[in-house]
């Protein structure tokens, strides 16, 4: 972990195909994109976040990005209060149609979406 001012930032090492890259946890917010694998050790850093923004490229398997099933499996394992998908391709279908397929606490992010993060804990 490292700090920016007084805010602790926890790096989360993930794999983007064969390349190690980092997501980050800032308080109860976790941001991970360009991910194809997360170890159990790193998943521990994600658990019980208020908000998880996670890569979910398409429905079919992809070599360097989570697909829909992989994203949903991670969400089930780490139990965020809310999850948003990012890095979504047009192969995922229309926003409203996809929304109907997802659990209540999961939705696809959209261009121009604004998320208010507040200080907590």
N, CA, C and O atoms as a GROMACS GRO file, in nm:
protein
  484
    1UNK      N    1   0.082  -0.120   0.000
    1UNK     CA    2   0.000   0.000   0.000
    1UNK      C    3   0.086   0.126   0.000
    1UNK      O    4   0.202   0.124   0.043
    2UNK      N    5   0.028   0.233  -0.048
    2UNK     CA    6   0.095   0.363  -0.043
    2UNK      C    7  -0.011   0.468  -0.016
    2UNK      O    8  -0.131   0.442  -0.024
    3UNK      N    9   0.034   0.588   0.018
    3UNK     CA   10  -0.060   0.695   0.050
    3UNK      C   11  -0.043   0.811  -0.047
    3UNK      O   12   0.067   0.844  -0.090
    4UNK      N   13  -0.156   0.873  -0.078
    4UNK     CA   14  -0.159   1.001  -0.148
    4UNK      C   15  -0.229   1.094  -0.050
    4UNK      O   16  -0.346   1.077  -0.018
    5UNK      N   17  -0.155   1.194  -0.003
    5UNK     CA   18  -0.200   1.275   0.110
    5UNK      C   19  -0.227   1.179   0.225
    5UNK      O   20  -0.136   1.108   0.268
    6UNK      N   21  -0.346   1.175   0.276
    6UNK     CA   22  -0.378   1.084   0.387
    6UNK      C   23  -0.455   0.960   0.341
    6UNK      O   24  -0.497   0.880   0.424
    7UNK      N   25  -0.474   0.945   0.212
    7UNK     CA   26  -0.555   0.835   0.161
    7UNK      C   27  -0.469   0.715   0.124
    7UNK      O   28  -0.378   0.725   0.041
    8UNK      N   29  -0.498   0.601   0.186
    8UNK     CA   30  -0.425   0.478   0.155
    8UNK      C   31  -0.479   0.417   0.025
    8UNK      O   32  -0.600   0.408   0.004
    9UNK      N   33  -0.388   0.378  -0.062
    9UNK     CA   34  -0.422   0.314  -0.188
    9UNK      C   35  -0.358   0.175  -0.188
    9UNK      O   36  -0.238   0.160  -0.168
   10UNK      N   37  -0.442   0.075  -0.210
   10UNK     CA   38  -0.394  -0.063  -0.208
   10UNK      C   39  -0.388  -0.117  -0.350
   10UNK      O   40  -0.492  -0.132  -0.414
   11UNK      N   41  -0.269  -0.146  -0.401
   11UNK     CA   42  -0.257  -0.206  -0.534
   11UNK      C   43  -0.308  -0.350  -0.532
   11UNK      O   44  -0.288  -0.423  -0.435
   12UNK      N   45  -0.374  -0.389  -0.640
   12UNK     CA   46  -0.425  -0.525  -0.656
   12UNK      C   47  -0.364  -0.580  -0.784
   12UNK      O   48  -0.398  -0.536  -0.894
   13UNK      N   49  -0.272  -0.675  -0.769
   13UNK     CA   50  -0.204  -0.728  -0.888
   13UNK      C   51  -0.294  -0.829  -0.958
   13UNK      O   52  -0.341  -0.925  -0.898
   14UNK      N   53  -0.316  -0.807  -1.087
   14UNK     CA   54  -0.397  -0.895  -1.170
   14UNK      C   55  -0.319  -0.923  -1.298
   14UNK      O   56  -0.217  -0.861  -1.325
   15UNK      N   57  -0.369  -1.016  -1.376
   15UNK     CA   58  -0.304  -1.047  -1.503
   15UNK      C   59  -0.391  -1.000  -1.619
   15UNK      O   60  -0.513  -1.018  -1.620
   16UNK      N   61  -0.326  -0.938  -1.716
   16UNK     CA   62  -0.388  -0.897  -1.842
   16UNK      C   63  -0.323  -0.985  -1.948
   16UNK      O   64  -0.225  -0.946  -2.012
   17UNK      N   65  -0.378  -1.106  -1.965
   17UNK     CA   66  -0.318  -1.216  -2.039
   17UNK      C   67  -0.188  -1.253  -1.968
   17UNK      O   68  -0.195  -1.305  -1.856
   18UNK      N   69  -0.072  -1.230  -2.026
   18UNK     CA   70   0.054  -1.268  -1.961
   18UNK      C   71   0.122  -1.151  -1.891
   18UNK      O   72   0.231  -1.166  -1.835
   19UNK      N   73   0.059  -1.035  -1.894
   19UNK     CA   74   0.120  -0.914  -1.839
   19UNK      C   75   0.060  -0.880  -1.702
   19UNK      O   76  -0.061  -0.863  -1.690
   20UNK      N   77   0.144  -0.870  -1.598
   20UNK     CA   78   0.092  -0.825  -1.469
   20UNK      C   79   0.060  -0.675  -1.475
   20UNK      O   80   0.141  -0.594  -1.521
   21UNK      N   81  -0.058  -0.641  -1.427
   21UNK     CA   82  -0.102  -0.501  -1.420
   21UNK      C   83  -0.169  -0.481  -1.284
   21UNK      O   84  -0.186  -0.577  -1.208
   22UNK      N   85  -0.207  -0.359  -1.253
   22UNK     CA   86  -0.265  -0.331  -1.122
   22UNK      C   87  -0.402  -0.267  -1.132
   22UNK      O   88  -0.427  -0.180  -1.215
   23UNK      N   89  -0.489  -0.312  -1.044
   23UNK     CA   90  -0.611  -0.242  -1.010
   23UNK      C   91  -0.582  -0.175  -0.876
   23UNK      O   92  -0.473  -0.192  -0.820
   24UNK      N   93  -0.678  -0.100  -0.825
   24UNK     CA   94  -0.654  -0.029  -0.699
   24UNK      C   95  -0.778  -0.028  -0.612
   24UNK      O   96  -0.891  -0.022  -0.660
   25UNK      N   97  -0.754  -0.033  -0.481
   25UNK     CA   98  -0.859  -0.013  -0.382
   25UNK      C   99  -0.829   0.116  -0.309
   25UNK      O  100  -0.720   0.134  -0.255
   26UNK      N  101  -0.926   0.205  -0.308
   26UNK     CA  102  -0.918   0.331  -0.235
   26UNK      C  103  -1.038   0.333  -0.140
   26UNK      O  104  -1.152   0.350  -0.183
   27UNK      N  105  -1.010   0.316  -0.013
   27UNK     CA  106  -1.114   0.298   0.088
   27UNK      C  107  -1.207   0.184   0.045
   27UNK      O  108  -1.162   0.069   0.037
   28UNK      N  109  -1.332   0.212   0.019
   28UNK     CA  110  -1.428   0.107  -0.018
   28UNK      C  111  -1.460   0.105  -0.167
   28UNK      O  112  -1.563   0.052  -0.209
   29UNK      N  113  -1.372   0.164  -0.247
   29UNK     CA  114  -1.388   0.169  -0.392
   29UNK      C  115  -1.275   0.088  -0.456
   29UNK      O  116  -1.158   0.108  -0.425
   30UNK      N  117  -1.311  -0.005  -0.546
   30UNK     CA  118  -1.212  -0.088  -0.616
   30UNK      C  119  -1.231  -0.070  -0.766
   30UNK      O  120  -1.343  -0.077  -0.818
   31UNK      N  121  -1.118  -0.046  -0.836
   31UNK     CA  122  -1.120  -0.028  -0.982
   31UNK      C  123  -1.022  -0.125  -1.046
   31UNK      O  124  -0.902  -0.120  -1.020
   32UNK      N  125  -1.074  -0.214  -1.131
   32UNK     CA  126  -0.990  -0.312  -1.200
   32UNK      C  127  -1.039  -0.326  -1.344
   32UNK      O  128  -1.153  -0.362  -1.369
   33UNK      N  129  -0.951  -0.296  -1.437
   33UNK     CA  130  -0.982  -0.318  -1.578
   33UNK      C  131  -0.864  -0.389  -1.642
   33UNK      O  132  -0.758  -0.403  -1.580
   34UNK      N  133  -0.881  -0.434  -1.765
   34UNK     CA  134  -0.775  -0.510  -1.833
   34UNK      C  135  -0.730  -0.629  -1.749
   34UNK      O  136  -0.613  -0.640  -1.714
   35UNK      N  137  -0.824  -0.717  -1.717
   35UNK     CA  138  -0.794  -0.831  -1.630
   35UNK      C  139  -0.846  -0.961  -1.691
   35UNK      O  140  -0.957  -0.969  -1.742
   36UNK      N  141  -0.760  -1.063  -1.684
   36UNK     CA  142  -0.801  -1.197  -1.726
   36UNK      C  143  -0.785  -1.299  -1.613
   36UNK      O  144  -0.833  -1.412  -1.624
   37UNK      N  145  -0.717  -1.259  -1.504
   37UNK     CA  146  -0.697  -1.351  -1.391
   37UNK      C  147  -0.667  -1.270  -1.265
   37UNK      O  148  -0.592  -1.172  -1.268
   38UNK      N  149  -0.727  -1.314  -1.153
   38UNK     CA  150  -0.698  -1.257  -1.021
   38UNK      C  151  -0.676  -1.372  -0.925
   38UNK      O  152  -0.762  -1.461  -0.913
   39UNK      N  153  -0.565  -1.373  -0.856
   39UNK     CA  154  -0.535  -1.480  -0.760
   39UNK      C  155  -0.625  -1.468  -0.637
   39UNK      O  156  -0.681  -1.361  -0.609
   40UNK      N  157  -0.638  -1.577  -0.564
   40UNK     CA  158  -0.717  -1.576  -0.441
   40UNK      C  159  -0.661  -1.474  -0.341
   40UNK      O  160  -0.737  -1.407  -0.271
   41UNK      N  161  -0.529  -1.464  -0.334
   41UNK     CA  162  -0.464  -1.368  -0.243
   41UNK      C  163  -0.508  -1.225  -0.276
   41UNK      O  164  -0.539  -1.148  -0.186
   42UNK      N  165  -0.511  -1.191  -0.403
   42UNK     CA  166  -0.549  -1.056  -0.444
   42UNK      C  167  -0.700  -1.034  -0.428
   42UNK      O  168  -0.743  -0.921  -0.402
   43UNK      N  169  -0.780  -1.139  -0.444
   43UNK     CA  170  -0.925  -1.127  -0.425
   43UNK      C  171  -0.958  -1.083  -0.282
   43UNK      O  172  -1.057  -1.014  -0.259
   44UNK      N  173  -0.875  -1.124  -0.188
   44UNK     CA  174  -0.896  -1.085  -0.048
   44UNK      C  175  -0.897  -0.932  -0.033
   44UNK      O  176  -0.968  -0.879   0.052
   45UNK      N  177  -0.820  -0.863  -0.115
   45UNK     CA  178  -0.811  -0.717  -0.109
   45UNK      C  179  -0.937  -0.649  -0.164
   45UNK      O  180  -0.960  -0.531  -0.140
   46UNK      N  181  -1.017  -0.724  -0.236
   46UNK     CA  182  -1.136  -0.670  -0.303
   46UNK      C  183  -1.262  -0.690  -0.219
   46UNK      O  184  -1.360  -0.617  -0.235
   47UNK      N  185  -1.260  -0.788  -0.132
   47UNK     CA  186  -1.381  -0.830  -0.061
   47UNK      C  187  -1.451  -0.716   0.012
   47UNK      O  188  -1.389  -0.629   0.072
   48UNK      N  189  -1.585  -0.722   0.002
   48UNK     CA  190  -1.675  -0.634   0.075
   48UNK      C  191  -1.659  -0.485   0.044
   48UNK      O  192  -1.684  -0.401   0.130
   49UNK      N  193  -1.617  -0.453  -0.076
   49UNK     CA  194  -1.610  -0.312  -0.118
   49UNK      C  195  -1.752  -0.257  -0.133
   49UNK      O  196  -1.847  -0.332  -0.158
   50UNK      N  197  -1.766  -0.127  -0.118
   50UNK     CA  198  -1.895  -0.064  -0.147
   50UNK      C  199  -1.920  -0.062  -0.298
   50UNK      O  200  -2.032  -0.085  -0.343
   51UNK      N  201  -1.813  -0.034  -0.374
   51UNK     CA  202  -1.826  -0.026  -0.520
   51UNK      C  203  -1.707  -0.094  -0.586
   51UNK      O  204  -1.591  -0.063  -0.556
   52UNK      N  205  -1.736  -0.186  -0.677
   52UNK     CA  206  -1.635  -0.252  -0.759
   52UNK      C  207  -1.662  -0.217  -0.905
   52UNK      O  208  -1.770  -0.245  -0.957
   53UNK      N  209  -1.564  -0.156  -0.969
   53UNK     CA  210  -1.572  -0.135  -1.114
   53UNK      C  211  -1.479  -0.238  -1.176
   53UNK      O  212  -1.359  -0.240  -1.147
   54UNK      N  213  -1.536  -0.324  -1.261
   54UNK     CA  214  -1.462  -0.440  -1.310
   54UNK      C  215  -1.478  -0.457  -1.462
   54UNK      O  216  -1.585  -0.430  -1.518
   55UNK      N  217  -1.373  -0.501  -1.524
   55UNK     CA  218  -1.367  -0.535  -1.665
   55UNK      C  219  -1.470  -0.644  -1.698
   55UNK      O  220  -1.480  -0.743  -1.627
   56UNK      N  221  -1.546  -0.624  -1.806
   56UNK     CA  222  -1.637  -0.727  -1.856
   56UNK      C  223  -1.658  -0.701  -2.004
   56UNK      O  224  -1.754  -0.634  -2.044
   57UNK      N  225  -1.568  -0.752  -2.085
   57UNK     CA  226  -1.559  -0.716  -2.226
   57UNK      C  227  -1.676  -0.764  -2.310
   57UNK      O  228  -1.734  -0.687  -2.387
   58UNK      N  229  -1.711  -0.892  -2.296
   58UNK     CA  230  -1.815  -0.950  -2.382
   58UNK      C  231  -1.864  -1.079  -2.318
   58UNK      O  232  -1.820  -1.116  -2.209
   59UNK      N  233  -1.956  -1.148  -2.385
   59UNK     CA  234  -2.010  -1.272  -2.330
   59UNK      C  235  -1.921  -1.392  -2.359
   59UNK      O  236  -1.911  -1.482  -2.276
   60UNK      N  237  -1.855  -1.393  -2.473
   60UNK     CA  238  -1.764  -1.503  -2.507
   60UNK      C  239  -1.631  -1.486  -2.434
   60UNK      O  240  -1.591  -1.376  -2.398
   61UNK      N  241  -1.564  -1.599  -2.414
   61UNK     CA  242  -1.431  -1.599  -2.353
   61UNK      C  243  -1.336  -1.510  -2.433
   61UNK      O  244  -1.346  -1.503  -2.556
   62UNK      N  245  -1.244  -1.442  -2.364
   62UNK     CA  246  -1.143  -1.357  -2.428
   62UNK      C  247  -1.009  -1.385  -2.362
   62UNK      O  248  -1.004  -1.417  -2.243
   63UNK      N  249  -0.902  -1.374  -2.436
   63UNK     CA  250  -0.769  -1.411  -2.385
   63UNK      C  251  -0.714  -1.314  -2.279
   63UNK      O  252  -0.637  -1.355  -2.193
   64UNK      N  253  -0.753  -1.187  -2.285
   64UNK     CA  254  -0.691  -1.090  -2.194
   64UNK      C  255  -0.789  -1.006  -2.112
   64UNK      O  256  -0.748  -0.915  -2.040
   65UNK      N  257  -0.918  -1.036  -2.123
   65UNK     CA  258  -1.019  -0.962  -2.047
   65UNK      C  259  -1.121  -1.059  -1.988
   65UNK      O  260  -1.147  -1.165  -2.045
   66UNK      N  261  -1.178  -1.023  -1.874
   66UNK     CA  262  -1.289  -1.100  -1.819
   66UNK      C  263  -1.406  -1.093  -1.916
   66UNK      O  264  -1.430  -0.991  -1.980
   67UNK      N  265  -1.478  -1.204  -1.926
   67UNK     CA  266  -1.605  -1.203  -1.998
   67UNK      C  267  -1.716  -1.189  -1.892
   67UNK      O  268  -1.688  -1.178  -1.773
   68UNK      N  269  -1.839  -1.191  -1.936
   68UNK     CA  270  -1.951  -1.169  -1.845
   68UNK      C  271  -1.953  -1.272  -1.732
   68UNK      O  272  -1.967  -1.235  -1.615
   69UNK      N  273  -1.940  -1.400  -1.765
   69UNK     CA  274  -1.944  -1.503  -1.661
   69UNK      C  275  -1.831  -1.488  -1.559
   69UNK      O  276  -1.853  -1.506  -1.440
   70UNK      N  277  -1.711  -1.454  -1.606
   70UNK     CA  278  -1.598  -1.437  -1.515
   70UNK      C  279  -1.619  -1.317  -1.423
   70UNK      O  280  -1.586  -1.322  -1.304
   71UNK      N  281  -1.673  -1.209  -1.478
   71UNK     CA  282  -1.701  -1.091  -1.396
   71UNK      C  283  -1.805  -1.122  -1.289
   71UNK      O  284  -1.790  -1.084  -1.173
   72UNK      N  285  -1.911  -1.190  -1.330
   72UNK     CA  286  -2.017  -1.225  -1.234
   72UNK      C  287  -1.966  -1.321  -1.127
   72UNK      O  288  -2.006  -1.311  -1.011
   73UNK      N  289  -1.881  -1.414  -1.164
   73UNK     CA  290  -1.823  -1.508  -1.067
   73UNK      C  291  -1.739  -1.432  -0.963
   73UNK      O  292  -1.749  -1.459  -0.844
   74UNK      N  293  -1.657  -1.338  -1.010
   74UNK     CA  294  -1.578  -1.258  -0.917
   74UNK      C  295  -1.668  -1.179  -0.823
   74UNK      O  296  -1.644  -1.175  -0.702
   75UNK      N  297  -1.771  -1.117  -0.877
   75UNK     CA  298  -1.864  -1.039  -0.795
   75UNK      C  299  -1.926  -1.126  -0.687
   75UNK      O  300  -1.940  -1.084  -0.572
   76UNK      N  301  -1.964  -1.246  -0.724
   76UNK     CA  302  -2.020  -1.339  -0.626
   76UNK      C  303  -1.918  -1.374  -0.517
   76UNK      O  304  -1.954  -1.385  -0.399
   77UNK      N  305  -1.793  -1.391  -0.555
   77UNK     CA  306  -1.687  -1.428  -0.460
   77UNK      C  307  -1.650  -1.315  -0.364
   77UNK      O  308  -1.623  -1.341  -0.246
   78UNK      N  309  -1.648  -1.191  -0.412
   78UNK     CA  310  -1.597  -1.081  -0.328
   78UNK      C  311  -1.707  -0.994  -0.267
   78UNK      O  312  -1.678  -0.910  -0.182
   79UNK      N  313  -1.831  -1.013  -0.308
   79UNK     CA  314  -1.949  -0.952  -0.246
   79UNK      C  315  -1.946  -0.800  -0.231
   79UNK      O  316  -1.963  -0.750  -0.120
   80UNK      N  317  -1.925  -0.726  -0.339
   80UNK     CA  318  -1.936  -0.580  -0.326
   80UNK      C  319  -2.083  -0.541  -0.309
   80UNK      O  320  -2.173  -0.614  -0.350
   81UNK      N  321  -2.106  -0.426  -0.248
   81UNK     CA  322  -2.245  -0.378  -0.238
   81UNK      C  323  -2.300  -0.347  -0.377
   81UNK      O  324  -2.416  -0.376  -0.407
   82UNK      N  325  -2.214  -0.288  -0.462
   82UNK     CA  326  -2.254  -0.255  -0.599
   82UNK      C  327  -2.136  -0.283  -0.691
   82UNK      O  328  -2.020  -0.266  -0.652
   83UNK      N  329  -2.166  -0.325  -0.814
   83UNK     CA  330  -2.062  -0.348  -0.914
   83UNK      C  331  -2.104  -0.286  -1.046
   83UNK      O  332  -2.220  -0.292  -1.086
   84UNK      N  333  -2.007  -0.225  -1.112
   84UNK     CA  334  -2.028  -0.169  -1.245
   84UNK      C  335  -1.930  -0.234  -1.341
   84UNK      O  336  -1.813  -0.253  -1.308
   85UNK      N  337  -1.978  -0.268  -1.460
   85UNK     CA  338  -1.890  -0.321  -1.563
   85UNK      C  339  -1.832  -0.208  -1.645
   85UNK      O  340  -1.902  -0.112  -1.679
   86UNK      N  341  -1.705  -0.219  -1.677
   86UNK     CA  342  -1.639  -0.126  -1.767
   86UNK      C  343  -1.569  -0.205  -1.876
   86UNK      O  344  -1.561  -0.328  -1.868
   87UNK      N  345  -1.519  -0.136  -1.976
   87UNK     CA  346  -1.448  -0.199  -2.088
   87UNK      C  347  -1.542  -0.290  -2.166
   87UNK      O  348  -1.501  -0.395  -2.215
   88UNK      N  349  -1.667  -0.249  -2.178
   88UNK     CA  350  -1.772  -0.329  -2.241
   88UNK      C  351  -1.769  -0.309  -2.392
   88UNK      O  352  -1.765  -0.195  -2.440
   89UNK      N  353  -1.772  -0.418  -2.467
   89UNK     CA  354  -1.776  -0.406  -2.613
   89UNK      C  355  -1.920  -0.414  -2.663
   89UNK      O  356  -2.012  -0.448  -2.588
   90UNK      N  357  -1.938  -0.381  -2.790
   90UNK     CA  358  -2.072  -0.387  -2.849
   90UNK      C  359  -2.123  -0.531  -2.856
   90UNK      O  360  -2.243  -0.552  -2.875
   91UNK      N  361  -2.035  -0.629  -2.842
   91UNK     CA  362  -2.077  -0.769  -2.843
   91UNK      C  363  -2.157  -0.806  -2.718
   91UNK      O  364  -2.218  -0.913  -2.713
   92UNK      N  365  -2.159  -0.719  -2.618
   92UNK     CA  366  -2.235  -0.744  -2.497
   92UNK      C  367  -2.384  -0.718  -2.520
   92UNK      O  368  -2.468  -0.764  -2.442
   93UNK      N  369  -2.417  -0.646  -2.625
   93UNK     CA  370  -2.557  -0.615  -2.652
   93UNK      C  371  -2.594  -0.477  -2.601
   93UNK      O  372  -2.508  -0.401  -2.555
   94UNK      N  373  -2.722  -0.445  -2.611
   94UNK     CA  374  -2.770  -0.314  -2.568
   94UNK      C  375  -2.772  -0.304  -2.416
   94UNK      O  376  -2.797  -0.401  -2.345
   95UNK      N  377  -2.746  -0.183  -2.368
   95UNK     CA  378  -2.738  -0.155  -2.225
   95UNK      C  379  -2.861  -0.207  -2.150
   95UNK      O  380  -2.848  -0.281  -2.053
   96UNK      N  381  -2.980  -0.168  -2.195
   96UNK     CA  382  -3.102  -0.206  -2.125
   96UNK      C  383  -3.126  -0.356  -2.127
   96UNK      O  384  -3.177  -0.412  -2.030
   97UNK      N  385  -3.090  -0.422  -2.237
   97UNK     CA  386  -3.105  -0.568  -2.245
   97UNK      C  387  -3.010  -0.637  -2.148
   97UNK      O  388  -3.048  -0.731  -2.078
   98UNK      N  389  -2.886  -0.590  -2.144
   98UNK     CA  390  -2.787  -0.648  -2.053
   98UNK      C  391  -2.830  -0.628  -1.908
   98UNK      O  392  -2.815  -0.718  -1.826
   99UNK      N  393  -2.881  -0.512  -1.878
   99UNK     CA  394  -2.926  -0.481  -1.741
   99UNK      C  395  -3.027  -0.584  -1.691
   99UNK      O  396  -3.028  -0.619  -1.573
  100UNK      N  397  -3.113  -0.632  -1.781
  100UNK     CA  398  -3.214  -0.731  -1.744
  100UNK      C  399  -3.154  -0.867  -1.707
  100UNK      O  400  -3.217  -0.946  -1.636
  101UNK      N  401  -3.033  -0.895  -1.754
  101UNK     CA  402  -2.967  -1.023  -1.729
  101UNK      C  403  -2.886  -1.024  -1.599
  101UNK      O  404  -2.841  -1.130  -1.555
  102UNK      N  405  -2.866  -0.908  -1.539
  102UNK     CA  406  -2.772  -0.895  -1.428
  102UNK      C  407  -2.840  -0.896  -1.292
  102UNK      O  408  -2.957  -0.858  -1.281
  103UNK      N  409  -2.767  -0.937  -1.188
  103UNK     CA  410  -2.819  -0.926  -1.052
  103UNK      C  411  -2.850  -0.779  -1.020
  103UNK      O  412  -2.799  -0.688  -1.085
  104UNK      N  413  -2.933  -0.758  -0.921
  104UNK     CA  414  -2.981  -0.624  -0.887
  104UNK      C  415  -2.868  -0.526  -0.853
  104UNK      O  416  -2.880  -0.406  -0.881
  105UNK      N  417  -2.759  -0.575  -0.795
  105UNK     CA  418  -2.650  -0.485  -0.753
  105UNK      C  419  -2.543  -0.468  -0.860
  105UNK      O  420  -2.437  -0.411  -0.833
  106UNK      N  421  -2.568  -0.515  -0.982
  106UNK     CA  422  -2.471  -0.510  -1.091
  106UNK      C  423  -2.532  -0.439  -1.211
  106UNK      O  424  -2.646  -0.464  -1.247
  107UNK      N  425  -2.453  -0.350  -1.271
  107UNK     CA  426  -2.501  -0.284  -1.394
  107UNK      C  427  -2.383  -0.247  -1.482
  107UNK      O  428  -2.271  -0.232  -1.434
  108UNK      N  429  -2.409  -0.232  -1.611
  108UNK     CA  430  -2.304  -0.184  -1.701
  108UNK      C  431  -2.286  -0.034  -1.682
  108UNK      O  432  -2.384   0.040  -1.676
  109UNK      N  433  -2.162   0.010  -1.673
  109UNK     CA  434  -2.136   0.155  -1.670
  109UNK      C  435  -2.167   0.210  -1.809
  109UNK      O  436  -2.182   0.134  -1.905
  110UNK      N  437  -2.176   0.341  -1.820
  110UNK     CA  438  -2.202   0.400  -1.951
  110UNK      C  439  -2.118   0.526  -1.968
  110UNK      O  440  -2.079   0.589  -1.871
  111UNK      N  441  -2.092   0.560  -2.093
  111UNK     CA  442  -2.012   0.678  -2.124
  111UNK      C  443  -2.075   0.802  -2.060
  111UNK      O  444  -2.195   0.826  -2.074
  112UNK      N  445  -1.994   0.879  -1.992
  112UNK     CA  446  -2.041   1.001  -1.928
  112UNK      C  447  -2.097   0.980  -1.789
  112UNK      O  448  -2.137   1.077  -1.724
  113UNK      N  449  -2.102   0.857  -1.742
  113UNK     CA  450  -2.155   0.831  -1.608
  113UNK      C  451  -2.065   0.898  -1.504
  113UNK      O  452  -1.943   0.896  -1.516
  114UNK      N  453  -2.127   0.954  -1.403
  114UNK     CA  454  -2.056   1.019  -1.293
  114UNK      C  455  -2.084   0.941  -1.165
  114UNK      O  456  -2.199   0.906  -1.137
  115UNK      N  457  -1.980   0.916  -1.089
  115UNK     CA  458  -1.994   0.842  -0.964
  115UNK      C  459  -1.940   0.930  -0.852
  115UNK      O  460  -1.826   0.976  -0.860
  116UNK      N  461  -2.018   0.953  -0.751
  116UNK     CA  462  -1.977   1.034  -0.637
  116UNK      C  463  -1.914   0.943  -0.532
  116UNK      O  464  -1.980   0.852  -0.480
  117UNK      N  465  -1.789   0.967  -0.502
  117UNK     CA  466  -1.720   0.893  -0.397
  117UNK      C  467  -1.708   0.983  -0.276
  117UNK      O  468  -1.666   1.098  -0.287
  118UNK      N  469  -1.746   0.932  -0.161
  118UNK     CA  470  -1.739   1.012  -0.039
  118UNK      C  471  -1.639   0.950   0.057
  118UNK      O  472  -1.605   0.832   0.046
  119UNK      N  473  -1.592   1.030   0.150
  119UNK     CA  474  -1.500   0.979   0.252
  119UNK      C  475  -1.579   0.888   0.345
  119UNK      O  476  -1.690   0.919   0.385
  120UNK      N  477  -1.518   0.776   0.377
  120UNK     CA  478  -1.579   0.685   0.474
  120UNK      C  479  -1.468   0.616   0.550
  120UNK      O  480  -1.353   0.612   0.504
  121UNK      N  481  -1.501   0.561   0.661
  121UNK     CA  482  -1.407   0.485   0.745
  121UNK      C  483  -1.278   0.558   0.764
  121UNK      O  484  -1.189   0.509   0.832
   0.00000   0.00000   0.00000
